[in-house]
Amino acid sequence: MRLPGFVGGSYVSQSQTADAQRSVNLFPELDERGPDKRLVLVGTPGLALFATLPVGPVRALFCEDGRCFAVGGNAFCEILSSGVVIQRGGALAADGAPATICSNGKQLFITSGGSGYIFDLSTNGLFLITASGFPAAVAMGAFCDGYFVVLVKNSATFNISALFNGLQWDSLDFGTRSEGSDRLLALKVDHRELVLMGSHSTEIWNNQGDANFPFAPVPGSLIPQGIGAPASLTLFDNTFAWIGADERGHGIVYRANGYKPERFSDHSLDRAMQNYSTIADAEGWAYQQDGHDFLTFWFPTADTTWTFDAATQMWHERAWWGSGATTPGPPIPPPVFVGVPGVTPVVPSFHAHRARCHAFAFGQHLVGDRLLGSVYRQSPLVYDDAGVQIHRLRRAPPVRAEKSPLRQSVFELDMETGLGLTTGQGIDPQISLSFSDDGGGIYSSPQAVSAGAIGQRGTRVMWRRLGMSRTRNDRIYQVEMSDAVSWRLFDAYLTAGGA
């Protein structure tokens, strides 16, 4: 029989016996033109080192008009198309939090460590903003209608620069939120409107042309949802998305439909976020590739990364594989793949993915490392993470035994085979299977089989003699793979017999 729901996203129910699905470094893609519109599991993109900043971690990336800029640690740098890095100016104030970079076409406005800086694009000069009207402590910046806009830390106000001049700020050029009482925590510009988010509510302001102060609240635009993680506010899928919070609680992902918040997380992710010790440090970023709009949230304290695909409306997990991935240092050596005959297995260890921020530059997706000064080229044609194995896992929905023992003799994967490498690890790519008969508590030892050396397209990926699932328990199967090849999984089939 076909195993229903084998291809899918991550969704763990309150009871894993009900559902315990996980897709780690795999995501479902819809076959849009196929007769049955089937889903296919494909591997997430890998990372190849593109540039190295003098200091890490990478705190911001920005690209415009063929120039790419980054903040790494306390250094502001330009990255050339060759990968050469040029540090521009002296040290920035830095606190480890995300920096922001925006442009008015002639200047870049950088916020970092509570301070503001202007980079002149024609002279390549970097200047600390010292104007008397510039706030003493700022949170994040943006650009709207010729003005740089900056949030003032721990306040309900924001300030604007002079028109097209980020070095001039008047102390009287500020706005104070008027429709909500909570302090402002996050700022973005979407469709020429200022999105001003507090802990309980959100105001939308736009340029209404007043000579004294151009911005004012848009009538009827108050959003009764605030933000639980200021750095999670992200432009995504032609709107903006964020991890919400209000007086009732926090930990739901919303996107704006006009001025209406729409939830698009699911109970599994909501429960996971609400069980983390904190979500306030979560950071969001988005990118588009191969027709998919992806939104990613990194949770530093929880050491995990979640990604949403607007094409399928499903969530999956992205992860860095191995021990030591949460501390700064050189890339870790690849752990031993579980299931290699004659080798002591290493227990898989997933950590948050290394990508923290994104810019599309020089026709490539560039992402910054959350720990190091490394800037990577992210591509579906790269099959490892800067030399470290990408460990991929798919845990399927339970096989329902209908409260009676069920003998399960053969598990077969329908997948693309024969994609092995010509040399090195991956010349005979392996994929392993394990299963649980106690609702996901304990899994059997993984058993590895070949996914086909190069050209062996007829390879059948099968496991036999799988025993019997117990009475009153449903079996959960999961497959794992680590070789640096292209992985595409179509379906799974189970041959079962009565007890």
N, C-alpha and C positions, 0 to 999 in steps of 0.2 A: 504494500500500500504506500501511497505517497504520504510523507510526513507533513501534515498541515502546518503552515506558518513557519517552515524552516527558514525562509528568507524573510528577514524583518529587522527592526531596530532593537534598541535596548528598552526593556520594560520589565521591571521586577515588581511583582505584586506584594501586598503585605504578607501573603502566604506564598512562598516559593513553589509549593505544590500546585497552586493555581496558575502561576506564571513566573518564570525566572529568566526571561530572555535577556541576553546580552550580545551586543555586536561591538567588539572592541577592535579598532583599526580596520573595520569593515563597515560599509554602508550600503543600503539597498538603492538600486537604480531601476527606474521603470523603463521597460522596453516599450517605448511610446508607439512604435509602428508594428509591433508583433501582433498576431491575430488574437492572442490571449492576454495581452498587456501584462506579461509576467514581470516579476521583480527578480533582479539578479544582484547577488552580493559581490561587491567589488572592493578592492583594497584601497585604503586611504593613501594620499600622496606621501612620498618620502621627502627627505631633506638632504640637500647637497650644499656644502659650505660655499658661500658666494663672497663674503667679505668678513673681516674681523675688525671690530672697533677697538680702540686702545683701552677702553674700560667697559665693564659690563655691570649689570645686565643691560639688555636693550630695552629702553623705556618708551621709545616712540619711533615711528617710521613715517615719512611723508614724501610724496612724489608729486611734482607738477612741472609741466613744460619740459620734460626730459631731464630734470634734475631730481636727485634723490637725497634726502637728509635723514639723519638719525640722531637720537640722544641715547648714548650709552653711558651709564653711570653719571658722572659729572661732565662728560665730554659731548660737545655738539659737533657733528661730523657731516661731511658730504661724501656720498658713495658714488663713484664713477661707474660707468657701464662696464668697465673692465674689472670691477671689484676692488679697485684701489680706493683707499680711505684717506680723506684729508680732514684733519681736525681744524675746525674754524673757530678762532677766538680762544679765550681762556676758559677756565673752569666755570661750570654752572653751579648754582646751589642745587643740591640733590638730597632727596630723602628716601629713595627707593620706590616711591609711588610712581605711577605712570606720569610721563610728561605729555604735553600737548604741543602740536605744531600746526599752524594755519598760515594762510597767505592772503595778501591783498593784491598780488601781482607784481609788486615792487619790493615788498618786505615780507619776511617771515616773522610771525609772533610766536615765541616759545615760552611756555610756562614750565617751571621746574623748581621744586623745592620751595614753593611759596613765592618765588620771584618771577619777574617777567623780563624778556630779552627781545631785541629786534635784530634780525639779520638782514643786511642790505644786499639784495640779490645782484645789484650792479657792481658794488665795490667789494663784496664778500667780507664786510666788516660786521662784527658781532658786538652789540651794545647792551649793557644793563640799562633797563628803563629807570631813570632817576627823576622823572617829572614829579613835581609836588602833588599833582592830582592822581598819581598812580597809587593804588592801595598798597598797604604795607605787607599784607599776606594774601596771596591769591591761590585759587584752587585749580582752575582750568580756563582755557581760552577758546575763542571761536572767531569767525569772520562773518559779517552779515552786512550787505548793502554799503560797502565802503568803510565800515567801522570794525575795528577789533573790539571784541567784547570779552570781559573777564569777570569771573565770579570772585567775590570777596569771601575768604574763609570765615566760617562760623557766623554768617550774617544772612539777611534776607535781601541783600543788595547785589547789583552788578554795575560795573562801570564800562564806559565806552571811550575809545580813543578819538582823537581828531579825525576828520575825514581823510582816509588814505595816508595817515601818518601815525604810526604806532609809537613814535617817540614823544608825542604831545598828548597829554591827558589833563583835562580840566576837572578839578575836584567837584564841580557842580554837575558834571555829566554822569549821573548815576540814576539807576532806577531801583525802586523798592517794590517787592511784590505786594500786591494789594488785595488779591482774592483769596489767599491762604495765609495762615499764620506761621507755618513751619519754615525753618531756615532752608535756604537753597543749598543743594548738595551736588547737582550735576547740571551741565549745560551742553546743548548741541544746537546746530542750525540745520533745519530741515525745510526745504521748499521756501527759503527766504523768511522763515519764522524762527524765533528764539524759543527753544524748548527749555524751560526752567523748572527743574524737578526738586522738590523737597522730600522730606521723609514720609509725608502723608498725602501730598497732592502735587499737581503739576499745572503751571501756568504757561500759556502760549502768548508771546508778544510778537508784534511785527512793526515795521517802519510805517508810521502813519503821517510822517511829514511835518511834525511840529518843529518850528524853528528853535525852540528852547531845548527840547529833548525829543528825538524822532520816534522812539519806541514807546509803545503802550500796549496794554493787554488786548487781545482779540476778544470781542464780546462773545460770550457763550462758549468759550474754549476751555474752561477749567476742567481738568481731568481729575477725578476723585481717586487717584492712585499716585503714590509717591514711589521712591526708589529705595531699595534696601542695600544696594551696592553701587555707589556713585560711578565707578569706572565701568559698570556694565552697560551704561547707556550707549547704544550703537546704532548707526544708520544701517538699515538692512531691508532688502526687498522693497525698495521704494517707500519706506517709512522708517520709523525708529522703534527699537525694541529695548527692553530693560527688565531687570529682576525687581519685581514690585514689592512695595510695603505700604501699609497704612495702619490706622489705629487698631485694626482687627488682627494683624499678623504680617508675616512676610514670607517670601520664598515661592512666588509664582512668577512665571515669565509672561510678559505682556508685549504686544505690539499695538501701535496706534492705527486705528481705522478712522481716519479723520481725527476727531477729538474724542474718540471713544476707545478705551482700553479693551483689547481682546486677548484673553488667555490663550496661549498656544503651547505651554508646557503640559505634561500629563501627570497623573497621580504618582507615577513612579518617580519622576524627576522632582516633583514638588515635595514628596516625602523625603527623598534623599537630601535635598537642599535644607529642609527644615530640621533634619537630624544632624547636619554639619554643626560644629561648634560655633562657626561664624560664616556668614556669607558676605559680610560687609566689604571684604577685600577682593571679591570676585571682579574679574576684568573681562570685557567683551571685545570681540573684533569679528569682522565679516569679510568674505571674499566671494567672487563668482568664478566658477570654472566648469567648462563642459555643460553649460546650461543649468547648473545647480547654483542656487544662492545658499551659502553656508553661513550660519551664525554660530560662533564658538564662545563658550564661557570657560575661563580658567578659574578654579577655586584654589588659591595658594594654600590656605590652612588645611583644607580637606585633601589636597594633593590629587586633584582629579580634574578632568577636562570633558565637557559635554559639547556636542555639536548637533545643530538642527539643520535639516535639509528642507528648504521650502518646496522643492519639487515633489517630495513624497510625504511631507508633513511628519517625518519620523526623526527621532533622536538617536544618536549613536555616541559611543565613547571613543576618544582618542587618547593614546597613552604612549609614554616613553617606557621602554622595557629594561628591567634589571635592577640590581641593588645599587645604592649610592646615587640615584638619579635626583635626589632632592637637595644635594649639597653642591656648591660650586666646585668646579674642577674640570679636568679634561674629559672627553667622552669616555664612557665606561666600556670595558671590553664586552663583546657579545656573550651572554650567558649560554650555557649548554642547553640545546633544545631538548625538551622532555621527550623521551621515547627513543633516543638513539641507542641502538643495541650495544651492550657492553660498556656504557658510560653512565656514571652515577648522575641521575637527573637533578636538575636545579629547579626548585619550586618557582613558578612564574611570579614576577613581581611587577605589577603595573604602577606607574607613577603618572602625574600630570604630564601632558605633552609639553615639549620644549618651546613651542611657538607661543608668543605672547602678544604680538602686534603685527600688522600687515601693511604693505604698500605694493601696488602694482607698478613696477618700474622696469623700463627697458624691455617691455613685452614679457615680463616674468613676474610671478608671485614671490615676493620677498617677505620673509617673516623673521622676527627678532627673537633671540633666545632669552628665556626668562631667568637664566642664571649667568650666562656668559655674555661676552661682547660679540658673539657670532651672529651673523646675518645669513640666513639660508635661502637658497632657491627651493621653493616647494613645488613639486611636480608629480603627477601620477605616473611619470616615466622613470621616477627614482624609487627604488624598492628597498632602501634602508634609510635610517636616520643618521646621516653623516657618519656612516661606517658602523652604526649599531643596528642590530637586527630589529625589525619591526615584528613584534609578536602579535599575531592576530587570533581572535577567538570569536566563535559563534556558538552561543548556547541556545538551543531550540526550545520551543514550548514543550510541555510534558506530553508524553505518549499516554493517552488515556487507556487504562487497563480495564475499566468498568468493573472495578472491585473484584476481579478474579485474576489468578496468576496467568501470565501471558509469556509464552516462550518466544524469544526473539532471536532468530537464527542469522539473519544477514542485514547489515546496514550498508547502504550504497549511496555514495554522493554522485549526483549529476553535476559535473564541473568541467571546465576547460582543462584538458591535460596536455602533456607533451611540451610544456613551456620551460623545461629545465635549461640551465646555463651550459655553456660549452666547457668551462673549467671552474674549479673551486667548489665551495659549498653552494649547493643549488644545482649541481650537475644531475642529481637525482632528487628533486625536491620531495620532502616528506610532509605528510599531514597526519595528525594523530586524532584518535577518538577516545573519549572517556564517557562514563555515564554515572548517574546517581539514581538509586532506588529509594532514597529516604527524603525526597523533597529538596534536594540540593545541599544536604548537609555534608555528605561524604561522596567523593567521586572515585571511580575505579582508576587503576593505573593506566595512563595513556598508552595506547597501542598505535605505533606509527606504520603507515604503508606509503608506497610510492605514488606520487601524483604524475609520474611519467617523465622520463628523460626527454631531452629535446627531440621533437619529431614523433614521439610515441603518442600520437593523438588517440589511439584506440585503447589506452590504458583504462581499466575499470578500477575505480577506487572503492574497495569493499572491505568490510570486516565481518568475520564469521564467528559462529559459536558464542553468541552474546548472552546466553543463559536465560533466566526467567525473571521477570519482574515480580515483586512480591504482592501478595494480596493486600488490597486497600492502599497501595502506593502506585504512583505513576512514575514512569522512567523519564529522566531528563538526559538528553544527549548533548554533548558539546564537542566541537572540533577545534583544533589549534594548529597553527602553522607559523613558521618563522623564516623560511628561506627567501632570499631576495629575488623573487620572481613575481610575475603578474598573477594575482589570484582572482578567479571569477567562479563563484558557486551558484548553481542554478536551482538545485532542488535536492531533496533527500528522500530515499525510499527504504521501507522496512519490510522484510519478509518475516512474518510471524506465524506461529502455529499454536494451537491450543495446548493446555497442560496435559 
